[in-house]
Amino acid sequence: MQDKITLVVEYLNEVKTRCTFNAAAQALGITPQALKKELGEARAEVSWFVSPTSGEPMRYTDEQKHPELYRTSRIITAASVLKRNLSL
C-alpha cells in the first residue's frame, strides 16, 4: 500500500495540484483516516491533500504548506482522475 501512496504523493507534487483526502483514499481503496495516518507528519510534499470543503490541508501551518500549493485553483475531487492517470 505504501508504494501506491508514494505514487500518488509523487504525482501530486509533479502536477502541483491539490487533491481531496476522499478522492485519494477512494482511489487507493482505503479510508481517508487510514490515508492520513499513512502520510504521517505534516510536511510540504503531502500538503497537496486537502479538505473537500475548504480546499486547505488540515492543521498545517503556512511553513508546512508547499510553496506552490495555490498555483492553481483546480482540486482533484474524483478518485477516477487518479485511477486513470496513475493506472491504480
Secondary structure, DSSP 8 states (H G I E B T S, - for coil): -HHHHHHHHHHHHHHT-EEEHHHHHHHHTS-HHHHHHHH-S--GGGTTEE-TTT-S-TT--GGGS-TTTTS-S-EE--HHHHHHHHT-
